[in-house]
Amino acid sequence: MAQILVRGLDESVVARLRKRARREGHSLQSEVRSILEQAARVDAESALRLADRIRSRFKGREFDDSAELIHEDRER
């Protein structure tokens, strides 16, 4: 198996990863491996297919201008 050394990680990042690993009942190494494996599975083609599926679900629908709605809400 290959190994990767990541230099220069901020201590706060490592602390959050340790916390996440504890919460999941994993070692830090196991949790980071899982995160990397998941990230490697997501490729641009899959993301584009997902975006197309989402767009097709909303095709033809019209939506209110959210900025206008927020402005109206703030004026109350």
C-alpha positions as CSV (number, residue, x, y, z in Angstrom):
1,M,0.0,0.0,0.0
2,A,1.1,3.5,-0.7
3,Q,1.7,6.1,2.0
4,I,1.2,9.9,1.9
5,L,2.8,12.4,4.2
6,V,0.9,15.7,4.6
7,R,3.1,18.5,5.9
8,G,1.9,21.9,7.2
9,L,-1.5,20.9,8.5
10,D,-2.8,23.4,11.0
11,E,-3.1,22.0,14.5
12,S,-6.8,23.0,14.6
13,V,-7.4,20.8,11.6
14,V,-5.7,17.9,13.2
15,A,-7.7,18.4,16.4
16,R,-11.0,18.4,14.5
17,L,-9.9,15.2,12.6
18,R,-9.1,13.6,16.0
19,K,-12.5,14.6,17.4
20,R,-14.3,13.3,14.3
21,A,-12.3,10.0,14.6
22,R,-13.2,9.6,18.3
23,R,-16.9,10.3,17.5
24,E,-16.9,7.7,14.8
25,G,-14.9,5.2,16.9
26,H,-12.0,5.2,14.5
27,S,-8.3,5.9,14.8
28,L,-7.1,9.2,13.3
29,Q,-5.3,7.3,10.6
30,S,-8.4,5.2,9.8
31,E,-10.6,8.3,9.7
32,V,-8.2,10.3,7.4
33,R,-8.0,7.2,5.1
34,S,-11.8,7.0,4.9
35,I,-12.0,10.8,4.1
36,L,-9.4,10.5,1.3
37,E,-11.0,7.4,-0.2
38,Q,-14.4,9.1,-0.3
39,A,-12.9,12.2,-1.8
40,A,-11.2,10.1,-4.5
41,R,-14.4,8.5,-5.5
42,V,-16.1,11.8,-6.3
43,D,-15.0,12.8,-9.8
44,A,-16.1,15.6,-12.1
45,E,-18.2,13.4,-14.3
46,S,-20.2,12.0,-11.4
47,A,-20.8,15.5,-10.1
48,L,-22.0,16.7,-13.5
49,R,-24.4,13.8,-13.8
50,L,-25.8,14.6,-10.3
51,A,-26.1,18.3,-11.2
52,D,-28.0,17.3,-14.4
53,R,-30.4,15.1,-12.4
54,I,-31.1,17.9,-10.0
55,R,-31.6,20.4,-12.8
56,S,-34.1,18.0,-14.5
57,R,-36.2,17.8,-11.3
58,F,-36.7,21.6,-11.3
59,K,-36.9,22.1,-15.1
60,G,-39.7,24.5,-16.0
61,R,-40.3,25.7,-12.5
62,E,-40.1,29.4,-11.6
63,F,-38.7,30.6,-8.3
64,D,-39.1,33.9,-6.5
65,D,-36.1,36.2,-6.3
66,S,-34.7,35.3,-2.9
67,A,-32.9,38.7,-2.6
68,E,-36.3,40.5,-3.0
69,L,-37.9,38.2,-0.4
70,I,-35.0,38.9,2.1
71,H,-35.3,42.6,1.5
72,E,-39.1,42.5,2.1
73,D,-38.6,40.5,5.3
74,R,-36.0,43.0,6.6
75,E,-38.4,45.8,6.0
76,R,-41.0,44.4,8.4
